[in-house]
Amino acid sequence: MEQNRPILLFDSGVGGLSVLAALRELMPDAPLIYAADQAGLPYGNKSEAQITARVAGLLGRMCERYDPRLACIACNTASTIALGMVRDVLEIPIVGTVPAIKPAAAMTKTGVIGLLGTEATIRQAYVDNLVAEFAADKHLLRHAAPGLVEAAEAKLRGEKVDEAAIAQAANALCAMEHGIGIDTVVLACTHFPLLKDELVQAFGPGVQFVDGAAGIARRIQHLTEDQAFSGEFESRAITTGELADLEAPAPAFAKLGITKLEKF
Ligand code: DGL
């Protein structure tokens, strides 16, 4: 294994930074490429066919260009839809992002769990299967919150967060049957942990949040634990959009040690 082969993290936008932050805690010096498909953002309102074709195609091209040792789809929407296909076409290890329903089922005391994701994620059989396997004896209430994707993108651009969108998501979940009993909320979109403070405020006391970032970081560390890394590769963020799309959230990348920005 060449020591400067990077780890590639892929998301539609800046949501994967919640995963990158967790990874940086475990592997502060690993060479990284953060890939944002900003030309395709948002994924949540796209069809399964569009997402699968786009993600498999882009990851294939990115792997050819950058030769990563491992790729992480740091996006619940892309993972729940395209993970199988991506694993079929690429030869490197692919780590996916799975809605944290299993830990939520262990954490809830009331037995009522809320799940916030994109429109595309919450309708996936992947989610049905996780519920059947780990939360069959719980009430799991799902709500699509596309407004939170835009709110997280805006926050990282340094703009004002749309608090109405956050309150609307919290109210919609709590207004569902059994919703009043929600004590645990699964953040099943990598953008949403970036709004943790705002969500804590909107749901009020007594509600805990869970997401997959720390588990994904541990998985990546485990898969690469016997490998050497060199500091020669300069970690970077790449975008399918315009360079300006990355320049706006540049301070958030810089906090995680990424200052080199590139157009893909
Ligand atoms: N960050 C993505 C996720 O985890 C999706 C956001 C979007 O593009 O709609 O689902």
Boltz pocket constraint, residues with backbone or C-beta under 6 A from the ligand:
constraints:
  - pocket:
      binder: B
      contacts: [[A, 11], [A, 12], [A, 13], [A, 15], [A, 16], [A, 40], [A, 41], [A, 42], [A, 43], [A, 44], [A, 45], [A, 74], [A, 75], [A, 76], [A, 77], [A, 78], [A, 118], [A, 121], [A, 149], [A, 188], [A, 189], [A, 190], [A, 191]]
      max_distance: 6.0
